[in-house]
Structures are given as structure tokens and as C-alpha cells.
Amino acid sequence: MKIKKAVFPVAGFGTRFLPATKSTPKEMMPVVDKPLIQYAVEEASKIGVEEFIFITHHAKGSIENHFQENSDLYNMLLNQGKDDLANSVKNIGGPNAKFISVDQGEPKGLGHAIGCAEKYIAEDEFFVVILADDLIYCKERNVLEQMKEQAEKYGKQILALEQIPEEDISKFGVVDPESSEGSISHLKGIVEKPLAEDAPSNLAVVGRYLFNKSIFAHIDNNNAGKNGEIQITDAILSNINDFIGFEFEGDRFDCGSKVGYLKANIALGLANEELSLRLKKYIEEIKDL
């Protein structure tokens, strides 16, 4: 299975991080030394994605600028003997990467945002959708590599799943499994943001989707769902037999929340060889505060 395209819904205003996001998109907020959106792009490039489609807002030009080549910066770093840094700012997303921006216009929900990419996806083509807010750290194969393997095995569209505590389940789309085998859930339903007592399971869909172009036929822009938005869960539900859920291996950090963002910086800082010893020492020093 070849997956050459990835869609990134990035039109939100990141109000939970104001005033930091007043002029800087939340997707450009750094975790250790890279913006969130770059982690997502690099994750997609690992499965062969070469076309990166940003569903954005006209006020978010800094995302596009970040992925443009900067030959002056690159050459300056080379001349200073900083080859590693030079390589870190060149060919982000791979040597054949192509970046496309689509203005969503009025934000109408995740389903509407994904639908804005329809004309870029070929008939019967598989593609991925990544919510950059959900930074997923994997020690070995990344979550998209894991999902691609399952799509090849089952021939179906894939939803990334995570077990969510009862007190948080109402924030997510929650699947209704018909049966399970290991990390795979065969689905009979999905519900958007149910009350805890109404949730069909504790398995929630988190920021990774592997779709076929057929999903667009099920996105109904004329009929809003939960919270008056065009929900991708409604489109999935209308074709639920073509989906399976997959509990991936890895740690997800909700970088759309302040605590999740701080946790991500700590976790990836500890995973960084250059920083881990000093960071561990600092944590040990302040652990009793």
C-alpha cells in the first residue's frame, strides 16, 4: 500500500494558549527544538508521504514559511561548521516533499476541514489525517507505520484508538466495538463526545486517521452534527463497516492543553541524549517542591 498524501487540519486559533498564540499558530509552538507541526510532517514522511496538505486559515502563513527552503540560513550554518543544524533545516519532509495550503474559510468542524482536501486525493487513494496537537512518541515504529501495517493486513480504513479515563471520555469520539482481537477492534458504531454514562466503551479516537477517498462521499456539509459542527465521526459512522480501530504502541501527549504540552516537553527532553542527564538532575532537585 502506497500512502503519498497527508492532511493536516491546522485552521484553529489555539485559544487555550493565548496570548502565546495571538500571532503564532499553536502548531508552531516548539516541543524541545521543533514545532509540533514538524513532528507530524516527519512522522508522515516515514511512511512515504510526499504531499503535505495543510487545511489552514489565511492568518497562519508562518506554517507555510517554516517548510520553505532557506538557503541563506542553510549556507550560513554550513560555513560555521554546524552541519547537523544545517541538515535539520533542509528538506523537511524529504527531498521530494510538496507542501499545499488550503484555506478552510469558516471553521465548521473536523469533517469539513478534511473535506477541503478532496480535490487533492485520487480515486481509491489512501491518505492519512494527522492532528498535530496530538504528539505521539514511539520508541520504535511510529504510529502511522503501525497503522499502515494494519491497513495492509485488513484492507480497511483505520482509526487510532486509546483507552481514556472515564472523567475525560466526553471530550472524544468513542467507538462501539463489536469484537476485538488483540489491539484491533471490529466496530459497529462510533459516538461523538458522549456523556460518560452513555459511552459505549473507553476506547476513543485520537489524532491519527488512515482514510480512503471514499470517506468524502460520507461527509455531509449540509447537516451539522454535535455542537453544530460537521463531525468526521458522522462520516465514519455512515460507513462503519469499512473501519477498524487500532490501539497503537506509543505515548500520546495532548499538546492542545497546557499540561499535555508541558508533559511532552519533559518526555521528549528526557529522550534527548544531549539534554536528558541535565534534565533528570534538575527534576531530582525540584521533586520535593
C-alpha positions in Angstrom: 0.0 0.0 0.0 1.4 3.4 -1.0 0.4 6.4 1.0 1.7 9.6 -0.6 -0.5 12.3 0.9 -1.2 13.6 4.4 -3.8 16.1 5.5 -3.2 18.4 8.5 -6.2 20.4 9.8 -4.5 23.5 11.3 -7.1 26.2 11.0 -7.9 26.6 14.7 -6.8 29.6 16.7 -5.4 27.9 19.7 -7.3 30.0 22.2 -6.2 27.8 25.2 -2.7 29.1 24.7 -3.4 32.8 24.4 -1.6 35.2 24.4 1.2 33.0 23.0 -1.0 32.0 20.0 -2.1 35.6 19.2 0.4 35.8 16.4 2.0 32.3 16.5 -0.1 29.3 15.4 -0.3 26.7 18.1 1.1 24.1 15.6 4.3 26.2 15.6 4.8 26.0 19.3 8.1 24.2 19.9 8.5 20.9 21.8 12.2 20.9 22.8 13.6 22.1 19.5 11.0 21.5 16.8 7.5 22.9 16.3 4.6 20.5 16.7 3.7 20.6 13.0 7.2 19.4 12.1 6.9 16.3 14.3 3.7 15.5 12.4 5.3 16.1 9.0 8.3 13.9 9.8 6.0 11.2 11.1 4.1 11.1 7.8 7.3 11.1 5.8 8.4 7.9 7.5 5.6 6.0 5.6 6.4 7.6 2.2 4.2 10.7 2.3 5.5 13.3 -0.1 2.5 15.6 -0.4 1.6 17.5 2.8 -1.8 19.3 2.6 -2.4 22.0 5.3 -6.1 22.9 5.8 -5.4 26.3 7.3 -6.5 29.9 7.8 -5.2 32.8 5.9 -3.7 34.3 9.0 -1.4 31.3 9.5 1.4 32.0 7.0 4.1 31.1 9.4 3.4 27.4 9.0 3.9 27.6 5.2 7.1 29.7 5.7 8.5 27.1 8.1 8.6 24.4 5.4 10.1 26.7 2.7 13.8 26.3 1.9 16.0 29.0 3.5 19.3 28.8 1.5 20.8 31.8 3.4 20.3 30.1 6.7 21.5 26.7 5.4 24.7 28.1 3.9 25.5 30.2 6.9 25.3 27.1 9.2 27.5 25.2 6.8 30.1 28.0 6.7 30.1 27.9 10.5 30.7 24.2 10.5 27.3 23.4 12.0 26.5 20.7 9.6 23.9 19.0 11.9 21.9 22.2 12.3 22.2 22.8 8.6 20.8 19.4 7.8 18.0 19.9 10.3 16.5 22.9 8.4 16.9 21.4 4.9 14.5 19.0 3.1 12.0 18.8 6.0 9.6 16.1 4.9 12.0 14.6 2.5 13.7 15.6 -0.8 10.5 15.3 -2.8 8.2 17.0 -0.3 5.5 19.2 -1.7 3.5 21.5 0.6 0.0 22.7 -0.2 -2.1 25.1 1.8 -5.9 25.2 1.5 -7.8 28.0 3.2 -10.7 26.4 5.1 -12.5 29.8 5.2 -15.0 29.4 8.0 -14.1 26.7 10.6 -17.0 24.3 10.6 -15.6 21.2 12.3 -13.1 18.5 11.6 -15.2 16.8 9.0 -15.5 20.0 7.0 -11.7 20.6 7.3 -10.9 17.1 6.0 -13.4 17.6 3.2 -11.4 20.6 2.0 -8.7 18.2 0.8 -11.0 16.1 -1.5 -9.8 17.5 -4.8 -6.2 16.6 -4.0 -6.9 12.9 -3.4 -7.2 10.5 -6.3 -9.9 7.8 -6.7 -9.4 4.8 -4.4 -6.3 6.5 -2.9 -5.4 6.0 0.8 -4.2 9.0 2.8 -3.6 9.9 6.4 -5.0 12.7 8.6 -2.9 14.0 11.4 -4.0 16.3 14.2 -0.7 17.9 15.2 -2.0 18.7 18.7 -1.6 15.0 19.5 2.1 14.4 19.6 2.6 10.6 19.8 6.1 9.5 20.9 7.1 6.0 19.8 10.5 4.4 20.6 10.4 2.2 17.5 7.9 2.4 14.7 5.8 5.5 14.7 2.0 5.3 15.0 1.4 5.8 11.2 3.8 3.0 10.4 1.8 0.8 12.8 -1.5 1.8 11.2 -0.3 1.3 7.7 0.7 -2.3 8.6 -2.9 -2.9 9.9 -4.5 -1.3 6.8 -2.4 -3.7 4.6 -3.4 -6.7 6.7 -7.2 -5.9 6.9 -7.8 -3.8 3.8 -9.8 -1.3 5.8 -9.6 2.3 6.9 -8.0 2.7 10.4 -8.8 4.8 13.4 -6.1 5.2 16.1 -7.5 4.3 19.5 -6.5 4.9 23.1 -8.1 3.9 26.4 -9.4 7.1 28.0 -10.3 7.6 31.7 -14.0 7.9 32.4 -13.7 11.6 33.5 -12.3 12.6 30.1 -14.3 10.3 27.7 -16.8 13.1 26.9 -14.1 15.0 25.1 -13.6 12.4 22.4 -15.2 10.4 19.6 -15.8 6.9 21.2 -16.1 3.7 19.3 -18.5 0.9 19.9 -16.6 -2.4 19.3 -18.5 -5.4 18.1 -15.5 -7.7 18.8 -11.8 -7.4 19.5 -8.6 -9.3 18.7 -5.6 -8.0 20.5 -5.1 -4.4 19.6 -7.8 -4.5 16.8 -11.4 -3.6 17.4 -14.0 -4.5 14.8 -16.6 -1.7 15.0 -20.4 -1.4 15.0 -20.6 2.2 15.9 -19.0 5.5 17.0 -20.4 8.3 19.1 -19.1 11.9 19.3 -18.4 13.3 22.8 -20.8 11.1 24.7 -21.5 11.6 28.4 -19.5 9.1 30.5 -22.6 7.1 31.4 -23.6 6.8 27.7 -20.2 6.0 26.3 -20.2 2.6 24.5 -16.6 1.9 25.6 -13.5 3.6 27.0 -11.8 3.5 23.5 -11.5 6.9 22.0 -10.3 8.0 18.6 -7.2 10.2 18.9 -5.4 12.3 16.3 -4.5 9.8 13.6 -6.7 8.5 10.8 -6.0 6.4 7.8 -8.7 7.0 5.2 -9.6 6.0 1.7 -11.0 8.7 -0.7 -14.4 7.0 -0.1 -14.7 9.0 3.2 -15.5 12.2 1.2 -18.8 10.7 0.0 -19.9 10.4 3.6 -19.1 13.9 4.8 -22.3 15.8 4.8 -21.6 19.6 4.8 -25.3 20.4 4.8 -26.1 18.8 8.1 -24.2 19.7 11.2 -23.7 17.2 14.0 -22.7 17.5 17.6 -22.0 21.2 18.7 -23.3 22.4 15.4 -20.2 21.2 13.5 -19.5 18.9 10.6 -18.2 15.9 12.5 -15.9 13.4 11.0 -17.4 10.8 13.3 -20.7 11.1 11.5 -19.0 10.3 8.2 -17.2 7.3 9.8 -20.5 6.1 11.3 -22.3 6.1 7.9 -19.6 3.7 6.6 -18.6 2.0 9.9 -18.2 -1.5 8.3 -15.2 -0.3 6.3 -13.3 0.8 9.5 -11.4 -0.9 12.3 -9.9 0.6 15.4 -6.3 0.1 16.4 -4.7 0.6 19.8 -1.2 1.7 18.9 2.0 1.4 20.9 3.3 4.8 22.0 2.7 7.7 24.3 0.3 10.4 23.3 0.6 14.0 24.6 -2.4 16.3 24.2 -0.4 19.4 23.3 -3.7 21.3 22.9 -3.7 21.5 26.7 -1.1 23.3 28.8 -0.4 20.3 31.0 -0.1 18.0 28.0 2.2 20.4 26.3 4.5 20.6 29.3 4.5 16.8 29.7 5.5 16.5 26.0 8.5 18.8 26.6 9.6 16.9 29.6 9.2 13.4 28.0 11.0 14.4 24.7 13.6 16.3 26.7 14.3 13.1 28.7 14.5 11.2 25.4 17.1 13.6 24.0 20.7 12.4 24.6 22.0 15.9 24.8 19.5 17.0 27.4 18.5 14.0 29.4 21.2 14.0 32.1 20.8 17.7 32.9 17.1 17.5 32.8 17.0 14.4 35.1 19.3 16.2 37.5 17.0 19.3 37.6 13.9 17.1 38.1 15.6 15.4 41.0 16.5 18.8 42.5 12.9 20.1 42.4 10.9 16.9 43.0 10.0 17.9 46.6 8.9 21.5 45.8 
